[in-house]
């Protein structure tokens, strides 16, 4: 059903933090990236512990005791997930900062989202 000879959008939103390093997330992404035609895009959002609100901390604790614990990754680690792709402006940023409809809606603390977001383009 998916024609990988044409540009596609792959959404890995709220997904990769459930894939531990031992399951090689870079290889998982590469399997998609290598099949994608030029012009395709990969969107990633990923939880980070660089800024955790109390609510996000409770959510991470909840998942820690489940069959799907969360793997936290820092900005540079999430950025490395875009290997082989060109980051689309504004790059890898806090989720509320990624091309908001109204820039004034971002608020003074976008880091409170605890989520990095970005889109990579296959050229």
QUIUR-V298293 format. One record per backbone hydrogen bond with DSSP energy under -1.0 kcal/mol. NH is the residue of the N-H (numbers start at 1). CO is the residue of the C=O. If there is no record, write none. Layout:
BEGIN
nh = {NH:NH}
co = {CO:CO}
END
This chain:
BEGIN
nh = {4:6:10:12:18:19:23:24:28:29:30:31:32:33:34:35:36:39:40:41:42:43:44:45:46:48:57:58:59:60:61:62:63:64:66:71:73:78:79:80:81:82:83:85:86:88:91:93:95:97:98:99:105:106:112:113:114:116:117:118:120:121:122}
co = {2:3:41:43:15:16:20:21:24:25:26:27:28:29:30:32:32:122:37:8:120:10:118:12:116:114:53:54:55:56:57:58:59:60:63:17:47:74:75:76:78:79:80:82:121:119:88:117:115:94:95:97:102:103:109:110:111:46:93:44:42:86:40}
END
